Amino acid sequence: MNRSVRYIRYHAKDYGIDPDRIGITGGSAGGHLSLMMGTKPAPADEKSDDPVERTSSRVQAVACFFPPTDFLNYGEPGKIAWEPTLDWLPGAFDFEKLEQIKPKAPAIVHFVPVTEDDGW
């Protein structure tokens, strides 16, 4: 995300925007990422050979919608988000776990059948 903001700021003239007035927005996980950019941008690397990396990634405005913000009290005091709220979610290549949840939640799969030959 830092690189994205830097790239936009570096090319602000090409895009016809003010490089000193860049905002970010997002909803849900995107809202969380927006908040992270607003509160903790990575500093520019003044020694980099890459001119984009020497550019600030600081944003001047954040508009976020329903971001998760408290992962240690997720919906109730003391409930940690990943225990068990997100514990069921398989990783990108956790095929064994994916096979277990597929019958219960077919919309939550990493691979979507496109033709009848794909099975399922």
Helices and strands as residue ranges (DSSP letters): H 2-10, H 12-15, E 23-27, H 29-39, E 61-65, I 81-85, H 95-101, G 116-118
